[in-house]
Amino acid sequence: MINKAIDVSAPVHELISSRWSGVSYDPAKMVDDADLRAMAEAARWAPSCFGDQPWRVIFCSKSSDSEAWQQAYSCLAEGNQPWCQHAPVLAIICADTLFSQTDEENAWGAYDTGAAAISICLQASSLGLMTHQMAGFSPDLARETFTIPARYQPMAMMTIGYQCAEADIPEALRGRELAPRKRNPLAEHFFLSGWGKGI
Ligand SMILES: Cc1cc2nc3c(=O)[nH]c(=O)nc-3n(C[C@H](O)[C@H](O)[C@H](O)COP(=O)(O)O)c2cc1C
């Protein structure tokens, strides 16, 4: 993956700085089953409220089941489809809205599922893979297509694959792919000792 410099006021681990959400996938490079399994393991070991593990992830790999991949692709919003077409793996990430032990509402299901999702992204990064999460998809269509039970909420979709060579980035995606990464100032979001007291 292209290494994009990030502006930090203290050093962060290379795994954090090297992950970013690219849009140019190499159509010829598929994701190994073992790597997919490693990403699932990384998510499996995420923390969760009461250890309930509310996440459920459907991986759809173009190389092993092109029909499932196509079904997942159909769930994507029109704005996401063009750049997703070459991503060899599409994932649908769902959160259990109820605790498994009690069937009572789990207010932390989405929170925990986000933790599992970033674990997938970071494990992918460590394997040289690129990921990109998306809210731009139809949860209703995903539910219907993949018969996702009512208690699980489809939260996001994700692309997984290898970035193409810089020279092969399609013209329409170049600006976006090469743009610098940006964040708000640290003290706007992170406080010390009290609300609004920027770190
Ligand atoms: C929950 C969620 C939904 C997102 N939805 C989309 C989306 O529909 N389309 C898109 O191109 N990017 C989407 N993104 C990617 C963000 O725009 C991206 O993570 C953000 O701009 C920060 O960039 P970085 O991941 O490269 O650091 C989404 C990210 C998250 C976490």
The ligand as a MOL file (V3000), in Angstrom:
LIG
                    3D

  0  0  0     0  0            999 V3000
M  V30 BEGIN CTAB
M  V30 COUNTS 31 33 0 0 0
M  V30 BEGIN ATOM
M  V30 1 C -18.7880 3.3920 9.4730 0
M  V30 2 C -18.0510 3.9410 8.2860 0
M  V30 3 C -18.7500 4.2110 7.1310 0
M  V30 4 C -18.0980 4.6720 5.9870 0
M  V30 5 N -18.7920 4.8000 4.8170 0
M  V30 6 C -18.1240 5.0440 3.6770 0
M  V30 7 C -18.7930 4.9740 2.4230 0
M  V30 8 O -19.9840 4.6290 2.3030 0
M  V30 9 N -18.0660 5.2510 1.3030 0
M  V30 10 C -16.7500 5.5970 1.3660 0
M  V30 11 O -16.1380 5.8070 0.3170 0
M  V30 12 N -16.0870 5.6300 2.5390 0
M  V30 13 C -16.7260 5.3610 3.6990 0
M  V30 14 N -16.0540 5.3350 4.8890 0
M  V30 15 C -14.6100 5.6080 4.9200 0
M  V30 16 C -14.3290 6.9300 5.5880 0
M  V30 17 O -14.6830 7.9830 4.7250 0
M  V30 18 C -12.8420 6.9600 5.9940 0
M  V30 19 O -12.6050 5.9860 6.9550 0
M  V30 20 C -12.4630 8.3160 6.5660 0
M  V30 21 O -12.5630 9.3010 5.5950 0
M  V30 22 C -11.0690 8.3040 7.1370 0
M  V30 23 O -10.1490 7.8990 6.1760 0
M  V30 24 P -9.0810 6.7440 6.4910 0
M  V30 25 O -9.8740 5.5120 6.8320 0
M  V30 26 O -8.3190 6.6120 5.2110 0
M  V30 27 O -8.2380 7.1780 7.6330 0
M  V30 28 C -16.7010 4.9190 6.0330 0
M  V30 29 C -15.9990 4.6400 7.2190 0
M  V30 30 C -16.6590 4.1520 8.3300 0
M  V30 31 C -15.8640 3.8180 9.5700 0
M  V30 END ATOM
M  V30 BEGIN BOND
M  V30 1 1 1 2
M  V30 2 1 2 3
M  V30 3 2 2 30
M  V30 4 2 3 4
M  V30 5 1 4 5
M  V30 6 1 4 28
M  V30 7 2 5 6
M  V30 8 1 6 7
M  V30 9 1 6 13
M  V30 10 2 7 8
M  V30 11 1 7 9
M  V30 12 1 9 10
M  V30 13 2 10 11
M  V30 14 1 10 12
M  V30 15 2 12 13
M  V30 16 1 13 14
M  V30 17 1 14 15
M  V30 18 1 14 28
M  V30 19 1 15 16
M  V30 20 1 16 17
M  V30 21 1 16 18
M  V30 22 1 18 19
M  V30 23 1 18 20
M  V30 24 1 20 21
M  V30 25 1 20 22
M  V30 26 1 22 23
M  V30 27 1 23 24
M  V30 28 2 24 25
M  V30 29 1 24 26
M  V30 30 1 24 27
M  V30 31 2 28 29
M  V30 32 1 29 30
M  V30 33 1 30 31
M  V30 END BOND
M  V30 END CTAB
M  END
